[in-house]
């Protein structure tokens, strides 16, 4: 018989992460700069509409 799964109380479950519309972030452009831990990351929209993150 398989083990019975256990569930944590809802008080300890992670909250839903914040969500953002890409149009709000890019504001009509194709590239945004994200600074994380002192490093620069570029988030780009490709010609096929996908996202690419580079450091």
C-alpha positions in Angstrom: 0.0 0.0 0.0 1.5 3.4 -1.0 2.2 5.9 1.8 -0.5 8.4 2.5 0.5 11.9 1.5 0.7 14.5 4.2 -0.3 18.1 3.7 0.9 21.2 5.5 -1.6 23.6 7.0 -2.7 26.4 4.6 -0.8 28.9 6.9 2.5 27.5 5.8 1.8 27.1 2.1 3.6 29.6 -0.2 1.6 32.6 -1.4 0.9 33.1 -5.1 3.9 35.1 -6.5 3.1 38.6 -7.9 2.3 38.6 -11.6 2.9 41.3 -14.2 1.8 41.8 -17.7 4.8 41.9 -20.0 3.3 45.0 -21.7 3.4 46.8 -18.4 7.0 45.9 -17.9 8.3 46.6 -21.4 6.1 49.7 -22.0 6.1 49.3 -25.7 9.8 48.5 -26.0 11.6 45.2 -26.6 14.2 45.2 -23.8 14.2 45.9 -20.1 17.1 46.1 -17.6 16.8 44.1 -14.4 19.3 44.7 -11.6 19.6 41.8 -9.2 22.3 41.5 -6.4 24.3 44.3 -8.1 24.3 42.5 -11.5 22.6 43.7 -14.7 20.3 41.3 -16.6 18.6 42.1 -19.9 15.2 40.7 -20.6 14.4 40.8 -24.4 11.4 40.0 -26.5 12.5 37.9 -29.5 11.2 38.2 -33.1 9.1 35.1 -32.3 7.6 36.7 -29.2 9.6 34.6 -26.6 11.6 36.0 -23.7 15.3 35.8 -23.4 17.2 36.7 -20.1 20.9 37.4 -20.4 23.5 38.6 -17.9 
